[in-house]
Amino acid sequence: MLELEGHRPFDHFLTNHFLTLQGSKFSTSRGHMIWAGDIVEKTPATSDAVRYFLAKVNPERRLENFDLDEFVKMNNEFLVGQMQELVFAGIEAMHAARRSRPSLKVQGQLKQEVLGQREAFRASAFSMQRASESINGWVARQRAVPFASPSDAYWWIKGLAFLSAPIMPSFSVALWWVLGHEGVPNIDELFEESMPREWQGRRPFSEISIESLRPCLPHAVSVIGHWQEIGE
């Protein structure tokens, strides 16, 4: 393209890396793989949970492994036990009284996380792992201290909805709706006040186990922590 007038070469090379599954290469010929449709349609795992885990173990710097025990632990301990519990505590708190504009401290913290995630999505420095860290940081910050007011709860949930949108879209849209907005989270409405709604339906994440993942597993299945071939 350098030799053609009116054309230019592309700016970046995005290379494709691979995960292993339980330490072995994903292989369609050997049937050693998990189909995306199977894990979200045949098990309690959600597409958002799978997307979040894949972002965290993205093999962008080194070989990474899709470890089923780690996936179960991440889902149960972080998504269900930490993040989701904070979300519903925050939903209860933000309905308790009138909200107010975010404090300068909260605005600064949220802007810092938003800019960090935006940097992670730059083509020249693209990193799904760093993008997921913005969610981790936002949750960890709130776990350190309880919600001080309905306003704090509202703005923390709003920050989580925005930061989780690129990685956990269904979860973020549900939070955005509960906050009183429509559609998908967007930067134009991030610092605008809205009238929250009541949560409807079941919680977005539920606990899983190796056994509950069995319907999506390949020829080898995990039994009490050990891999055995079907039929053995």
Secondary structure as GFF3:
##gff-version 3
##sequence-region A 1 232
A	DSSP	beta_strand	19	21	.	.	.	ID=ss1
A	DSSP	beta_strand	24	25	.	.	.	ID=ss2
A	DSSP	alpha_helix	36	41	.	.	.	ID=ss3
A	DSSP	alpha_helix	47	56	.	.	.	ID=ss4
A	DSSP	beta_strand	64	66	.	.	.	ID=ss5
A	DSSP	alpha_helix	68	73	.	.	.	ID=ss6
A	DSSP	pi_helix	74	84	.	.	.	ID=ss7
A	DSSP	alpha_helix	85	94	.	.	.	ID=ss8
A	DSSP	alpha_helix	104	120	.	.	.	ID=ss9
A	DSSP	three_ten_helix	123	125	.	.	.	ID=ss10
A	DSSP	alpha_helix	128	143	.	.	.	ID=ss11
A	DSSP	alpha_helix	150	164	.	.	.	ID=ss12
A	DSSP	alpha_helix	169	178	.	.	.	ID=ss13
A	DSSP	three_ten_helix	187	189	.	.	.	ID=ss14
A	DSSP	alpha_helix	210	213	.	.	.	ID=ss15
A	DSSP	three_ten_helix	214	216	.	.	.	ID=ss16
A	DSSP	beta_strand	220	223	.	.	.	ID=ss17
A	DSSP	beta_strand	226	229	.	.	.	ID=ss18
###
